[in-house]
Every structure is written in C-alpha cells, then in structure tokens.
Amino acid sequence: MTGLIIGGAGGFWIGLLGRIALGATPVGFAEVVLWGLGAMICCAILGYAFPKLMSVVLFPISIFGVSS
C-alpha cells in the first residue's frame, strides 16, 4: 500500500512538471492536471506491482510538494 501512495504522489509531480518542462507552451491548466493525473495512475499501478522499487526511486519526488 505504501508503494501505491508513493508511486501516485511521485507520478503526479513527474507528469505535472514533465508536461510543463517538455511540452509545447502555452497550455491550459486542465491539460497540465490531466497529464499529472495520468502519470499518477500509471505510477500508482507500478507502485502496487513493485512497491519496494517505487518507494526507493520515487520517495524523494513524492515529498516535493510537502517540503518547503
């Protein structure tokens, strides 16, 4: 279950920031959020399948929005 949560949170940030950094601009807020949600779902599924791997790889990214 932990891999699922960490994978989802890390995937959201990867999708969100990846779309902003690598995609064509300008782009609407809704499209950026959809990319984030899509990546969150994909990484959450991977986190469910490979919890240890996703916890190690995505943990630093998953706390990106929490730390200030």
Backbone as a ProteinNet text record, in pm:
[ID]
protein_1_A
[PRIMARY]
MTGLIIGGAGGFWIGLLGRIALGATPVGFAEVVLWGLGAMICCAILGYAFPKLMSVVLFPISIFGVSS
[TERTIARY]
82.1	0	86.7	200.4	289	345	381.6	431.8	327.8	202.1	93.1	81.8	89.7	77.4	198.5	316.8	438.8	445.6	409.7	408.5	310.5	193	94.2	138.5	191.9	235.9	355.5	452.5	568.3	531.3	443	398.5	324.4	245.6	175.2	274.2	377	475.5	556.2	589.9	663.1	578.6	452.8	365.4	341.1	318.6	291	411	524	643.9	701.1	687.5	735.2	658.1	526.8	445.4	478.9	500.9	534.4	672.4	768.9	905.9	926.8	862.5	892.8	786.8	669.1	560.3	560	480.8	464.8	386.1	425	357	296.5	201.1	125.6	23.7	-11.9	-105.9	-198.2	-320.5	-418.8	-390.4	-442.7	-424.3	-485.3	-599.7	-668.4	-582.8	-514.3	-430	-310.7	-252.3	-139.4	-185.5	-302.4	-355.8	-386.9	-440	-466.8	-339.5	-233.3	-104.5	-56.2	-71.4	-32.9	-113.1	-244	-329.2	-299.3	-272.1	-236.3	-107.5	-7.6	118.1	99.4	10.5	-16.1	-78.1	-171.2	-234.8	-133.5	-52	49.3	149.7	200	299.3	236.4	109.9	43	28.8	-3.4	-11.4	125.5	228.8	364.4	402.9	359.4	385.2	316	200.1	129.6	201	252.3	320.7	461.8	533.2	671.9	687.2	635.1	633.1	771	862.7	995.3	1069.8	1068.5	1137.5	1081	950.1	889.1	907.1	909	932.6	1072.3	1169.7	1308	1328.3	1276.3	1300.4	1219.1	1092.9	1004.7	984	1039.5	1017	1065.7	1187	1228.5	1137	1083.4	993.8	857.1	813.3	679.7	665.9	774.8	767	799.9	812.3	847.5	748.3	619.3	517.6	494.6	539.1	513.5	619.5	744	852.5	857.9	889.2	900.9	1015.4
-119.2	0	125.8	121.6	236.8	267.6	163.4	182.9	247.6	214.5	272	422.1	462.3	603.8	682.9	630.6	699.6	705.3	596.8	596.7	698.2	706.8	804	947.9	978.4	1115.5	1154.3	1064.3	1091.7	1100.7	1013.6	1016.9	1144.3	1195.8	1321.5	1434	1444.6	1550.4	1531.4	1407.3	1381.1	1422.6	1383.7	1420.3	1569.9	1631.7	1775.4	1856.6	1834.1	1911.2	1870.7	1742.7	1698	1762.1	1775.3	1839.2	1986.4	2052.4	2194.7	2215.3	2130.4	2148.6	2101.3	1992.1	1932	1954.6	1996.4	2012.6	2149.9	2161.2	2289.6	2384.8	2509	2609	2714.9	2791.7	2785.1	2672	2627.1	2516.8	2547.2	2501	2527.6	2448	2498.3	2434.1	2294.4	2278.8	2149.1	2041.5	2077.6	1980.2	1938.8	2033.4	2001.5	1907.3	1934.3	1848.7	1708.6	1699	1567.8	1487.5	1552.8	1483.4	1435.1	1518.8	1478.4	1360.5	1363.2	1252.4	1123.9	1136	1018	952.7	1035.5	982.4	926.1	987.6	938.4	799.4	778.5	647.3	542.4	575.7	480.6	444	544.4	517.6	449.8	476.1	406.6	257.6	225.5	85	19.1	88.8	34.5	21.4	116.7	109	-8	-44.9	-162.6	-290.7	-292.2	-410.9	-425.4	-313.1	-314.3	-213.8	-245.1	-145.2	-101.7	-194.5	-158.2	-68.5	-104.4	-26.6	114.5	125.4	257.4	341.7	278.8	353.7	413.3	337.8	386.4	493.9	470.6	561.8	690.3	681.5	797.7	866.9	816.1	881	1025.7	1056.1	1197.6	1288.3	1237.1	1316.2	1329.2	1226.2	1228.3	1331.8	1366.9	1467.5	1606.9	1621.6	1750.8	1860.4	1832.8	1933.2	1957.5	1865.9	1876.9	1961.9	1945.6	2019	2162.9	2252.6	2392	2460.8
0	0	0	66	70.1	-68.1	-142.9	-278.4	-368.7	-346	-423.6	-397.7	-272.7	-236.5	-284	-258.8	-301.7	-453.6	-520	-665.8	-721.9	-661.9	-707.6	-687.9	-571.6	-544.1	-631	-641.4	-725.9	-872.5	-916.9	-1055.7	-1090.5	-996.5	-1020.6	-1047.1	-963.7	-982.7	-1109.9	-1142.6	-1266.4	-1387.2	-1389	-1500.1	-1509	-1395.4	-1391.6	-1439.1	-1376.2	-1410.6	-1545.9	-1581.9	-1712.1	-1825.8	-1809.8	-1914.2	-1927	-1815.7	-1819.2	-1882.1	-1846.7	-1893.5	-2037.2	-2076.6	-2206.1	-2312.4	-2274.1	-2370.2	-2434.5	-2540	-2607.3	-2517.1	-2517.1	-2434.6	-2524.4	-2487.9	-2363.9	-2367	-2251.1	-2237.8	-2120.3	-2130.5	-2025.7	-1898.7	-1787.9	-1658	-1655.8	-1721.2	-1722.5	-1790.5	-1897.3	-1965.3	-1879.7	-1808.7	-1720.2	-1608.7	-1552.7	-1446.7	-1500	-1621.6	-1680.3	-1700.8	-1742.7	-1756.4	-1619.2	-1517.2	-1382.5	-1332.2	-1356.3	-1312.4	-1388.2	-1517.8	-1596.4	-1547.8	-1521.3	-1469.1	-1328.4	-1249.2	-1114.7	-1119	-1209.4	-1221.3	-1265.9	-1365.9	-1414.9	-1305.6	-1234.6	-1130.6	-1008.9	-981.5	-871.1	-902.6	-1026.7	-1067.2	-1055.8	-1100.3	-1085.4	-938.9	-855.3	-712.4	-646.6	-696.9	-646	-688.4	-812	-863.2	-805.9	-790.8	-743	-627.9	-509.5	-402.1	-354	-340.8	-289.2	-387.7	-514.5	-617.4	-628.4	-634.8	-649.4	-523.3	-407.2	-283.6	-281.1	-326.9	-325.9	-432.8	-551.7	-663.1	-650.9	-613.1	-616.5	-482.3	-373.3	-244.3	-241.8	-292	-289.9	-372.7	-481.4	-565.2	-500.7	-428.6	-369.5	-257.6	-191.3	-85.2	-135.7	-267.7	-328.4	-291.7	-299.7	-271.5	-124.5	-38.1	104.4	173.3	132.6	198.2	146.9	237.7	194.8	265.1
[MASK]
++++++++++++++++++++++++++++++++++++++++++++++++++++++++++++++++++++

